[in-house]
Every structure is written in C-alpha cells, then in structure tokens.
Amino acid sequence: MSARFRRAPLFAALLATSAVCTTSVLFTAPALAAPARSFTIPAQPLASALTQLARQGDVQIFFPQGPIASMRSRPLNGAMPLDAAVRALIANSPLELRSNDGKTIVLGQKLAAREGEGKDSAVAAGDYASGIAEITVTAQRREQSAQDVPVALTVIGAEEAQNRNIQTVTDLENSVPSLEVDQQFGGGQPQFRLRGVGGTDYAANNTNTVGVYVDEVALPYGVMTQGALFDIERIEVLRGPQGTLYGRNTTGGAISVITGTPSHDFHAGFDVSYGRFDAFEMNGFVTGGLSETLSARVAVTSNQGGAWQYNRDTGEKLGDKDTKAIRGKLRWEPSATTTIDFAGDYMRDKSDGRGLQLLQDFTDGSGRKYPADTDHRATGWGISTQFAQLIGADSDAKPYRDNTGYGAQARLTSDLGFGTLTAIGAHRHFTRKEFNDWDATSSNEAGTYFFNDIDVDSGEVRLASKQDQRFRWLVGGYHSAENVGGGFLSDFTQYAGAGSIFKTTYDQKVNTSAVFGNAEYDLAPSLTLSGGLRFEHETRDLENFKTEIVYPSYTLRASSDRHLKMNEWSGRAALDWRFAPTAHAYASVSRGVKSGGFTTYNSSIPSQSDPYNPEKITAYELGLKSELFDNHLRVNLSGFYYDYRDYQLQGVIYTGNTRVGRILNAPRAHLYGGELEVTVVPVEGFQITQSFAYKMGRFDEYMAPVSATQDPATGEYSQIQYQDYDGVRLNLPKIDYKGSASWQFPIADWSVTPEVNWNYRSSRWSESDVSTIPAYWLANANFTIAPPDKAFRVTFWVHNLFDNYVQETRNRFISARTVSTNPVRTFGVRLNYTY
C-alpha cells in the first residue's frame, strides 16, 4: 500500500466499511466546481470504469475492489453532474456513495450486500439492489449488461426459472415474449418458434429454426434439447436471425443456457421439492478449489413422480417422471491470462410419455366407440402383441421414454494482449427410445415408436479484440459433423385401411463449415455502427432411407438416397444510438439462413424424401431500451418486419394413388410485429414485470395442393387441385402476454416474498387438425419465507393456479382427433439451502 494511500484523509473511514482489498484511484489536481462534466467511458470492468471516471472528472475515488471484481459497467457518455455519473456507473452493484466533497469520493459496500457475501455474488447483488437487478450476459460473446445489447433479448435467472417451473427448454414458452414450443403429438420432439419463425416436424433428423446452446455448445436437433435444466446461472433468449458471432446459423433466434461455473471459494447448495401426485425433485451442487490453479463444480438433479393423467378404461396412472442427470466441471488456470474449462454430463430419462385426449367421439376399426374426453386428466393407450415384440416392450406397456444423453467439452480462453482467443471442442450423443400412442385409445390404430442415435462433434475458434477501444472486432470459424441414424415404427394393425406395421429407417450425415466475423466502431461517444458476415458450406446426405411393411408380411414400400448441398451467406448491420446515459435506440437489418433437409415419414414413393431448400429471412428491426427514475423503471420496445424466402412448412403431395405428408417450401411470405417489455420497482422490494407481443404473417406466393380427383378405375390421382395462398394468414397466435409481480418485505427479522406470474396466448390455427386451438391463460404462484441470514428458504408453490384447461397442439394422424394438454393444477413445498 503506497504512502500516498495512507495519507488519504478518508482512508480510515473506507477501511471501516470493508474488510476486503481496497483500490484507490487518485489524481491530485483539485476538482473544479461545475454543475456538469463531460464523460466518455466505454463498457468495461467496473473497477476500470471508476478509474476512468476519476481521471475524466479530475477527482479522487476510493472504493473496495473485492465486491466488484467480476462486474462490468455500462457505457457512460454525455454531460452530467459528478454525483449522477458515479451513481450511473455503480447502479445495481453492491457499492453505494458514502461521501463526495468535490475533490474526493468514497464508495462503500452496502451493508446488506456484505451480509450476503456467503452466496454467489450475482445472487447477492440481485437480492439487495434497490432498483431493478442488472444481469450480465454474453449474448455478443463478451460480458455486457443485458440492457446494453442492441438486440431483442430476454434473460431469465435461476430463481425466476424455478418460480416459473422451467424444467426443460420447452417450458420457456411461458416466460419469453414471442416464443412458442410445441411437443409434436405430445412426444419428446419439440419444435421452437420465435416471432412465428419455426415449423412442425415430428421426425428427429431436421434442425431447429431456433438455435439451442448449453454453455456455448449447440444442440442442433430438437429431441436433444429435452434434458433437465439444472444448476442454471441464467438463460439468454435472442430474437431474430443469428450467426455472425458464434455457433450455427438460424433464422428464428437463439436460446443460450449458461450453467454454474467452478469457484475457488467453497460453496454448496441443494433444493428439494415435494408436490401433488407424489412429485419429488432434488437438485444440488458443490464447488470449490482443488489447488491454486484448479477448481471444480459438480451438480446433480433427480425428478420423480407426478403422474397426473389416468387411463379412462383401467384407471392406471400416467405421467410419472424419472429423470436423473449429473454434470461435472473442472477449471484450470495455468496462468493469469489463460483459463481451460473441462465439462462432462450424463442424463437418463425413463419417464412416462404424455397421453393425448380425444377431441371428439372416435370409432376404431373393430367398431368400438370411444366418447370424447371431458375429464382433463383422462387419456388412453394400448399396444398390440406384435408391436410390443418388435420394439422390445412389455405386452401392457404404456407410453414411455428411455432416452440417454451425454457429452464432453473443453474450452480454452487466453488473453493475448491485443485480444482474446477462445476455442471450444465438444462431443454430444443422444439415444432416443420413445413409445407414443397417437390415437389415445386402447385401439392400435396409431402407436408409434421412435429409435434414434445422434452424434454431434463440433469445434469453434474465435479471436476477439480488446473491448475497451473504439474499434472492436471478432473473427471465428465453426465446424460440425453430425450423424443421425434410426427411424420409427408405426402400429396400424387395427386401422381398417392398413392392418399392418410400418417401419421407416435412415442414416443422415451432415457436415457444416462456417467462417464469420463481426465488427463495431464508435462513430461518436454515443453512436456505434456494427456489422457482421458469415459464410456457411453444408452437405447433407440421406442414406439407406426405407419404408417397409414388417407385419403381417414383408413389403418394401420405398427406398432412396438423397444429397443436398448449401453455400449460403448471412449477416447483420446495426446502428446503436445512446441518446441518454440510461437509454439507447437501435436499428438493424439482418439475413438468416436455416438448413434444408429431408422428410423422413412413412412413404410409398421415393420422391417424398426429395430435399427441401434452405429457408432465408431478411429481418428489419427497430428497438429502444431505457431505464428511468434512478433504475426503478425499465422499458424495452422492439418492432420487426421479416421477408421470408423458401419458407419451410408441413404440406402434402399427391402422386399415383397416394397422398403423403412432406415438408415443402413456400416461395415467399412475410411477418411483422413487435414486443413491449416493462419492469417497474415502485417501492423497494416490490417488482412488476410485463411483456406484450404481437405478430402477424401472410403468404405472398404459394400454390398449395389441397385435393385431387381419384380415377375410380385405377385408383390414381388424375387431377390435383391447388389453392392460391397469396394473402392467407400464417398459422400463428397473434398475441402473447406475460408478466409477474413479487413483493419482498420483512416480518420481524425474516424475509417474506409472495410472487405470481402469468402467461396468455391467443388462439391459433392447427393445420394438422384443420381447427382452431383456443386461447389460454396459465398462472403460477409462490410464497417464500427466509430467516435473517438467508442461508435457507422455504417456498410454497402452485402451478396452473386456476386449473385452466390448456391445449398445446391438436392432431389428426390417422382418423382420431386428439389434443395434447398441459398438466392440471399442482402444488407443493420446496426447501432451498445455500452455504
């Protein structure tokens, strides 16, 4: 500690405010009294930002460094009083302004924040912030405040994810504006749509329009995303085309899950929950240092029980969960400039499947009549003896999953002085074994068994410049090799038109290579221009595609091999204008591309597996992000217009005497809409969030086959009738509205927090059922109490508070009209403990 530091007149007072290491920023020239001063401070580590503030403000600043060691500041540009500049920089940090005599400023650690030091720093800061909690994200491959990212972005922290019952990526649809996730036919193959960009496909071999990442590693196939979310730090959801900064190219957006990182300090925690239908959930983690350069973290989860459905014929229960997962991380810091992270995880899901319900009366091939379901918990299933033998199941099997996922990855980060090098290598494997009953009865008209093995090897290298300079850049490369094998069996033994069991199999190989770059330039202290480009080369090969009848006698229905090559570019240009210290507006235009692919449904004609083309979107967006009233009101607004080319959608083709489903390309369509997100803290401890999203889309060019004339003599389709879809609406819900309200207040020395959250989605058209899925409301509630030290807390929770009947999808696979529904009301208690 320097002699000059010891002579500082207020050092003794500072020492009393914190027991951690203290940093000083000293400039001896006396400050001139002035009502306002001009500041130009880019986003950077908070300690460095305070150093620049001292230099530009010509003052001395004393502050404790420990509490803000990992925190970053926002940009600060413009003329303002010194007090206002200091408060803007330390907003949502654990620091507060203690004194300012015009020459020397003293910052101290908030008392409540010091009491929370036993917890993770991000949690402590959020718990005690007097305004809206700030979350640091890496959406643009560097640490930034979520409010500073010039893109429509929603961030969900660990506690919010728990309050909203987010257990898999699928559950995010009830918390993120403009996001919809459909489990196809109630199964484990989800389809994601952001701002209406997405499709419907129950096969496992086609990639998502929304990129899903866990710790920066892509999960390109929907079924791979259904592992449990546990030990979560945060979830970032970016809306709009992505691809110029990292990973894969997508048209809809990206969902990035960030899990807990190892710490040298010892921390451990667990939470257990018990609820209605004997649902039990347990999560736990432990982290700490192994040596001066090594630290580790292990997290586990288990989810059991919860069977909320029952068989309408036998009363047998359905819906028990049985998932277990473990993740281990090791961080090696061989030097002050290099960090190497290793991670491995394993997941096993042996849960029951989701039972469908009958929308209307159904008569099977034997003449048995099943009335439409009126009890929201009723369902039905069955399996034929022949089908059970083929899939290796019991003769009384109910819908089930037997899925396994595992992976390993290594990540290198090295500070090269002029920039940062990041390299990531990963392997992911997923095995899918899943039996579903799509007719929702004991009849064997549409039993389906999926079996897939998916392997993905990926690597990415990025080099990024230092971020505290006027011109900032990033360049990178990405490569992945993917293998998807398997297929599915369909039990039509009691369908009057078939009486057989079909088997469809294939092997798909995909190789993707891409180079990308992004640059930002500060045209002025408050104006930043950014742009990025990406070129991607991809080959897809569908090999050994076959559809066979394997019962009662063997017949080869169709076989083919297909090849698809893609060379596409994408990019983004944006202008970001910070017109006030806590507000900025942005405008962007971007082009995104989603890969083409192959339809792998049951087929009787080889042409059904002909490739469909890549989907391309040009997106225009305007946005505003602002914080008002000393960070007690946050208002974010965005509007967008999308120009679609080769829009991918599920359709049909007529050929010979066959009508079959196939993924097609509509030449042109468009989408437009907007989102409003508001967060307000009217009084300390009371927070309200609201989000409203609207979207509308129409076809601009698409001739769809809708019917055909069948020759009575030959049975072949001789004339195909087409409908001009120009101006027809896309099948999207126009409105979704989400929100929450929580109030933390003391009773004696304890903390009490009631919280409610809700979600509304408007009606939408179901193409597969040719009907309208009704609008729905869904609400959850939580009541949490915690002792003074907050080492543990107890929460009483209710999901689907008003026991609303929520239809997710409607389907008509063969002849039965079915619907997939969300669970009925559940409730329980949860205990959290953190050391």
N, C-alpha and C positions, 0 to 999 in steps of 0.2 A: 504494500500500500504506500503510495507516494506521500512525501511530506506535505505537499500541497493539499492532498486529500485530507490529511489530519488537520490542516488549518482551516478547512471549510467551516464557516460559522454554524452551520446547521447539521454537521455530520453526526453529532451526538443524538440529536433528535431522530435522524434517519436510522441510526443503529438500533434505537429503541423500537422502531416499527417493524424490523425484520431480522430474523436470525440467519438469513441466507446471504450468500455472497453479494456484495454491493458494487455497482458500477457507477462511475461518475462521468459526466460529460461537462467539461469545464472550458469556458472561454472567458478571458479576463476582461475583455473590453466591456465597459458598462453599457447596459441596455438603455436605449433612448426611449423616453416615454412617448408612446404613439397609440392612437386608438385602434390602428390596424396595421398588420405587417403582411408582406407577400411571401408565400411559401410555395415551393415546388418540390415535393417529396414523393418519389415513386413508391409502389408497394415493395416491401422488403421485410426482413426480420424486424420485429418491433423495437428491439434494442438499438439497431442501426438507424431506424427511423427517428427515434428520440435523439440520437446523436446528430442527425441532420437538422432536426428541429432546433436544437441548441445552437448549431452553427448559423443557421439562417435567421434565427431570432435573436442572436447575439446575447445569449443568456447562459447561465449555469443550470444544469439539471442533474439532480441526484435521484436515483431510483434503484430498487432491488432487482437484480437480474434474474435470480432463480425462478420466480413465478412466471416469467415471460420468456423463458429460454427457448421454447418451441413455438412461440406465437409470431404471427406476421401482421403487419399493418396494412391499412388501405392506402391508396394514393391520397395525397393532400395537396390540392392546388388552389391558388387564389389568395385574395387578401382577406384577413380576418384578425380579430384580437388574439393575443397570445394565449389567453385562457381557453378560448374556443378551439384553437389549434391543438393544444395539449389534450383537451377533452375528446376531440375527434379521434386523435391517434390512440388513446387508451380506452376508448369505448369498448365495452364487453371484455375487457381484460380484468385481471384481479387487482389492478392498480387504481388508486384514487389520488386526486390532487390534495396535498396537505397544506402547502403554502406557496405563495408567489409574491415577492416584493418588487418585481420588475427586473431584478438582476439575478435572482436565484430562485429556482423552482424545486420543490421537494415533492416527490411522489412516494407513496407508501402502499403497502399491501392491505387490501380490505380485511378487516377483522374476520368477517365470515369466511372469506376465501382462505385465510390462514387456518381456520378451524377445519376446513375441508381438504387439507393437504394430503390426508391419507388416501383420498380417492384419486382416480385418474384425473390429470389436470384439465382435460376437456370437460369432464363432468362437473368438476368443482367450479370452473368458471361459469358454466351454464346455470348451475343451481343458484348462484348468488348474484347474477347480473341484475342490475336494477331496471334495465331496459330489455330489449329483445336479444336473446342469446345469439352470438355470432358463431358460425360454423365454418371452419377452414376446409376447403375442398381441393381436389387435384384434377378437376374436370378438364383443364387445359394443360395437363402434365406439369404443373407447378403449383405450389401452395398459394391459394388466394382465398379471400373472403368470398363466400357464395354470392354475396351481393355485387361483387366487382366483376363477375364473369359476364361478358356481353352475349349471353345466350339464355334462352328459357330453361331454367334449371330448378329442380325441386330436390331438397336434401332432407332425408329422414334419419334422425339419430336413433341410438339404441333404445332409449326409453320410449320414444314415440312409436317405434316399431313394436315394442311389447304392448303398449296401450292399444294399438290398433290391430292386434292379433295377427301380425305379419310373421308367418312361419315359413313360407316359401316365397319365391319371387312372384308367383301368381297372385298372392294376397296384396300386392302393391296397388292393384287397380282401385282399391277402396281408399287410397291415400294420395294418389298422384293425379293432377289435372290432365285430362285428355288421354289417360291410359286405360285400355281395356285388355283383359286377358281371359280368353275362353279355353276351358278344358274340353277338347273335342270329344263329344259323346260321353262326357263325364270321366274320361280317362286321364292318363298321365302325360298326354301330349298337348301342351298349351300353345296357343297362338297369341302373339302380342300385337297390339295396335296402339300407336301413339299418334294423336291427331288424325285418327282414321286411317293411317298408313299401316297396313297389315293384311293378312289373308286368313283363310281357313284351310287346313290340311291335316288329316289325322295320321298320315304316314310319317315315318321318323327320318326320312332321308333329305328333307329340304330345310334350308337355313332360314333363320328368323329375319324379319324386316327390322327388328329392334335388336341391337347387339346387347348381349348379356355378358358381363365380365365379373369375375371374382378375383380380387387382388390383381387386376390388370390382365388376367388370362381369360380368353374368350371361351364361351360355351356356345358353339355355333348352332347346335340343334336343340329344339325346344324341350325334348324329353330330358336332356342333360341338366336343365335348369331346376329340376324339381327336388334337389337335395335340400335338407333343412338349412335354414338361415340361423346361425348361432354365433356367439361371440362377435357380434357385429359392432363396428365402430360407427359406421354411417352407410347410407345408400344414396348415391347420386343418380338422378334421372335427368338426362339431357334430351330435350325435344328438338327434332329436326335432323336432317342428314348429318352423318358423322364420317370421319375417315382421314382427315388431314393431320391429325395429331397422334394417332395410335391405332393399333389393332385392325379390326376388319372394317369393311365399307358397308354402311347401312343407310337405308332411306328413311326409316322411321325415327331413329334416335338411339340412345344407349342407356343401359341400366348398369351402373358400376357399384359393386358391393365391396366395401373395404372392411376387412376383419381386423381384430385386435393384433397389435404388434408387440414383440417382446420388449421388456423393460429391465434395466439393471436393478431397479428398486423392486423389492418383493411385494407382489400384490396377489390376492386370491379372492375369489368370489363364487357364489352359486345362487341359483334361484330354483325353487320348486313350486309347482302349481298343481292343485287338485280341483277338478270340476265335475259338472254334471255328466252323466253316463260313464262315471269312473274314469274320466280323462286324467292322466298324470303326465306331467312334463318336468324334466330336470335339465338344467344347464349349469356348467361350472367351468372355471378357468383358473390357472395358476401361472404366474410369470415371475422371473427373477434372473439375477446374474449368476453365471456359472464360473466366470473368471473376469479379469479386467477387460477382456475383449469379446467375451461370449455372453449372450443372454438367450433365454428360451421362453416359450409360451406353449402351454398345452390346454386345449379346450375340448369339452365333450358335451354331448346332448343326447337325450333319450325322450321319446314321445310315445306314450302308450294309451290304449283305451279310447273311449269317446264314441262308441257305436251308437249313433243317433237314429239310424234307419232300422226298419224291420221288414221281414218278408210277409207280404199280405196273406200268403197261404199258410205258412208254418209258424210265423211269429219269430223266426230266427233273426238274431240281430246282425247288423251290417254297419261298418264304418269304423271299426277299431283301427287305430294307428299303431304301428310297430316300426318305428324308425330309430336308428342309432347311428351316431357319427362321432368321429374324433379328428382333430386337426392338431398337428404339431408344427411349431416354427422355431427356427434357430437363427439368431442374428450374430454374425461375426464382423467385428470392426477392427481389422488388422492395422489400420492407421486412422489418423484424424480425417482423412479425405476419402476413405473407401469403406463401403458397407456391403456385405454379402448376406443375403437372406435366403434361407432354405425353408421349404414348407412341404408338408405331405398331409394328405387327408384320406379318410375312408368313410363311406356311407353305405348302410344297408337299409332298404325299405321293404318290409314284408307286411305292409298294411292291407286292409280290405280296400277294394275298389269302391267307387261311387255308384250307387244304384240309381237308375233312371226311373221316372214316373210316366204313367200313361196319361196323355192329354185327352184322349177320347176312348170310347169303347173299342176293343180290339178282338177280332175273331181269328184264331190261328188256323193252320192247315188242317187240323183234325176236327174243326168245328167248335172247339171250346171258346166261350166268350168270356173276356175279361172286362169288367167295367172300368171306366176312367177312375183314376185315383183322386180322392178328395182329402184324405189324411196326408199332411205334408211329410210325414215320416215313412209312409208306406212305399214299398218297392217290390220287385220280384226278380227271380233269376232261375236258371236251370241249365243243365249241361247233359248232352247225350252221352251214352256209354262210349260210342265210337270216338267222339271228340275228346272225351276225358283221357282215353287211352293214347290218342295221338299227341296230346300236349303233356302227358305225364301227370295228370291231376287226379284227385280223388273223384269217385263217381257222384259225390254230393257236393262238389266244390262250389263255392260262392265266388263272386268277383274278387280278384286279388292282384297284388303286385309282389314281385320278387325281384327287385331291382338292386343293382350294386354299382356304386361309383367310387372311383379312387383316382388319385393323381399326385404328381410331384412337380415342383418347380424350383428354380433358382433365379435370383435377381441380384445383379451387380449394379451398384451406384458408386461412381467415382468422380470426385471434383478434380478436374484437370487444370484448374486455374482460370482458363478462358471460358470454360463451360463445364457441363456435367454430362458424363456418359452413363447411360442406362442400358442394360442388356438383360433380357428375360428369356428363359427357356422353360418349356413346360410339356408334360405329357398328361393327357386326360383319357380315362377309359370309362365307358358306361355300358352295362349289360341290362337290357330290358326284357323282362318276362311278365306279361300282364294279360290277365283274362278279364274281359268285359262282356256283359250281356246287354246288347243294344236293342232288344225287343222288350226288356224289362218284365218278362213273364217266365213261367216255367216251361213255356214252349221253346223249342230250339230252332227259331227262325233266323236269329242273327247273333249267335255267340261269336266272339272274336278273341283271338289270342295273338298277341304281338311278341316277337322274339327278335332282338337286335343286339349286335355287338358294335360299339362305336369306339374308335380310337382316333385321337387328335394329337398330333405333335406340332408344336408351334414355337417360333422364335421371333424375337423383336429386338432391334437395336435402335436407340435414339441418342442423338447428341444435341444438347440444348445449350445455348449461350447463357452467360450470366444474366440475371433478371433485373439488376439494378442499373441498367443502361438504357439509353434512348432507343437503340435498335436491338431487338431481341429476335432470335431465330431458333428453329428446331428442324432437324432433318432426321429421317429414320427409314428403316426397312423392315418388312414383315414377311414371314413365310409360314405356311402351314401345310401339313399333309394329313388328309383325313380318309378314314376307311369306315364305311357303314355297311354292315352285312346283316342278313336276316330277312325278315318279312313278316307275314301274318297268315293265320288260318281263319276261315270263316265257316261257321256251322249253319248250313241251310237245310239240315235234314228234315225239318218239319215245315219248310216253306213249299207250298204247293207247286210253285214254278220251278223248283230245283231238286229238292230231296237229296242233296249231296253236300260234301265238304270240299271247299276250295282251299288251295294253298298257293300263295304268291311269295316268291323269293327273288333276291337280287344281291349283287355286290356293287357298291358305288365307291369310286376312288376320286378324290378331289385334291388338286394341288394348286395353291394360291401363292403368288409372289407379288409384293407391292413395294413401291417406294413412295415416300411422302415428305412434305416439308411445310413449314408454317413460319411466317414472319410477322412481327409487329414493329411499327415505327411511330414514335410520338411526334406527330406533326407540330404539336404545341403542347404545353403542360397539361392542357385539358382535352386534347384531341388525339386519338390513336387510330391509325389505319392498320388493319391486319389482313392477311391473305394466306391461303394455303392451297396446295395442289397434291393430287395423289394419282398415280397410275397403277393399275392392277391387271395382272395377267392371271387367268384362271382356266384350268381344264377340268372338266367333269366327265367321268366315264361310268356309264351304267352297263354292267356286265352280267351275263347269265340271268337276265330277267325272264322269269317264267311264271305263268299261271297254270295250275294243274288241278284237275279234279282227282282227289285221292280216295274218295269214298262215294258211292259203293264200288265203282270200277274206275280204273285209271284212264284219264284223258288229258292230253296236253292241249290246253286252250290257246296259249300264245307264248311266244318266246322272242327275245330281241336283244340286241346290244346297241347302245347309243353313245354318241360322243358330242360334247358341247365345249366350245372354246370362247373365252371372253377376254377382250382387251378394252378396258374402259378407263376413262379418267373421271375424276370428281374434284371438287374444290369449293372454296369459300372465300368471300371477300366481305369485310365488315368495317364499319366506321363507328367508333365509340367516343361520345362527347360527354365529358364530365362537366356539366354546366353549374354544379354546386358541389361543395365538399362532400355531401352525402347523397348525391343524385347524379345519375347519368342516363343517357339515351343511346341506343344503338340501332343501326340499320345493317342488314346483311342480305346477301344473295349467295346461295349455295346449290351445288349439284351433287346428288347422291345416287348410288347405283346399288341395287340388290341383285345377287346372282340369279341366273336362270336355273333350270333343273328339270327333273323328270317326274311324271306322275306314276306312282307305283301302287295303283289299286288293282283289284281283281280285273282281269282283262280277258277278252276273247279275240282281240285284234292287236297285232303288233304296233300299229300306228298310235295306239293310246299312249305309249311311252315315248312318243316323239318329244324332243325337248321344247320347253317354252323359253322365251327370251328373257334376258335381264330386264329388270324394271328400273326406270330412270325418273328422277324427280328434280325439277328446278324449283327451289324454295326461296321465297322472298319474305323477309321478316322485319318488323319494326318492334322495338321494345323500350321500356322505361323501367328503371329500378331506382327506388328512392327510400330514404329514411328521414323521418321528420320528428319534430318535438323531442330533441335530445334522445333519438333512437327509441322512442315509445310508439312510433307508427311506421310500419313498413308497407309500401305499396309498390307492387310489381305488375307491369302490364305488357302484354305482347300480342301482336296481330300477325297473321301469316297468310300467304297465298301459295299453293303448290300447283305446279304444272306437271301432270303425270304423262309419261310416255310408256307404252307397253305395260300397262297396269296388269298385274298378275291377279287372277281371280279363279274361283272354282266354277266350272261350267260343265257342259255335256257336249258330246259329239254323237252323230248318227252315222252309222256305216253298216252296210249289209243288213242284217236283221237285228242289229244290236244298238242299244242306247247306253252309253257308258259315261261315267264321270271323268273329267280331265281338267287339269289346270291350264287355263288359256291366258292369252294376252289381249286386253282391250287396247286399241291403238292410242286413244287419248282420253284423259279425264282431268278434272281439276278439283281442288279442295281449298276452302278458306275458313278462317275462324279466328278466335282469339282467346286469351286467358287473362284473368284478373286474380291476383293473389294479394291478400291483405292480412297483416298481422298487427295487432294493437295490444299495448300494455297500458290500460287506462290508469291503473294504480299498481304499485309494486306487488308482485306475486300473482297478479291476475292477467292472463293472456288469452286472447281470442284470435283464431286464425280462420280465414275464409278464402275459398278459391271457387271461381266460376269459370267454366269453359264452354265455348260454343264452337261447333264446326258444321259445315255443310259441304257436300260434294256431289258432283254430277258427271255423268259420262258426256264426252264431247264427240266421240266417234267409236261406235261398237255395234256390229251386227251380230246378234246372239241367236243361235239355233234354239227354238223353243218347242217345236213339234215337227212331226214328219208323217207322211202318208205311207201306210204299210200295204204292200201288194197282197191281196188275200190269197193269191195262188202260190206265190213264192215265199211270202212272209218277210220280204226285204223292203227296206225303206226306199221308195222311189222318188219321193219329193220331200225336201226339207224346207220347212217354213222358218224364216228368220224375222226377228223383230229389231227395228232400229231403236237403239237405246239412247240416241242423242237427246240429252236433256233429262234423262231419267236419274233420280237420286241414287247415290251410293248407299249401301246398307249400313248406315252409321247412326248411333244415337246422337241427336243434336246437342244435348245439354248434359253436362255433369257438374254437380255442385258438391263441394266437400268442405268440412270445417271441424273445428274443435274449440273447446273452452276449458280452461283449467284455472284453479284458484288455490294458491298455496298460502296458508295462513297459520299462525301459531295458536295452540291451545296449551296453556302453561308453557313448558319448555319443549313440547312436542310440535312437530310439523304435520299439518293435515292438508291433503290435496284431493279434492274432488275433480274429476275430469270426465268430459263427454266428447265423443267425436261421431261424425255422421257422414253419410255419402248418399247422393241421389244420382241416378242415371235415368235418362229419358228412354222412351220406347225405341225399338229398332226392328227392322225387317229381318226375318230369318229366311234366307234363300232356300235352305235345305228343307224347311217345313212349309214354305210358302205361307207364312203367317207373321203376325207382329208379336214380338216378345215385349210384354208390358214393362212400363217404368217401375222402378222400385226405390224404396228408402231402406237404408241399413244404418243402425246406430249401435255404438258400444259405450260402456260407462265403466269408470274405475274410481275407487276411493282408497287413497293411500295414507297411512299414518307412519311416522318415523320418530324415533327418540332424538334427543338433542345432538348426539354425536353422529347420527345418520348412518351408523355402521350397518344397520339393517332397516328394512321397511316391510310393512305388510300391506298388501293390496287386495281388495275385494273387487272382482271384475264381473261384468256381464257382457256377453257378445250377442249381437242381434237382440238388442234391448227390448224391442217391441214385438218380437217374434213374427217378423214380416216374412211373407212367402216371396222368396227371391228366385226368379227364373234366370239362369245363366245362359243356357242355349236350348234351342228346340231342334229336333231332328226327325227325319223320316228316312231311315236307312233302307228298309225294305217296304213294309206296309204299316208297321206300328208307329204311331205318332208318339214321340217321347219327349221328355224335358229333363234337363239336368238342373237341380236346385241347390241352393246354399243351405247350410245347416240351420236348424231351428235354434231357438234361444238356448244358450248355455251360460253357466255361471260358476264361480268358484273363488278360491283364495290363492294368493301367491306370496311367498316369502323370499325376499332378496337379502343377501348378506355380502358385504364387500369389506375386505381387510386391506 
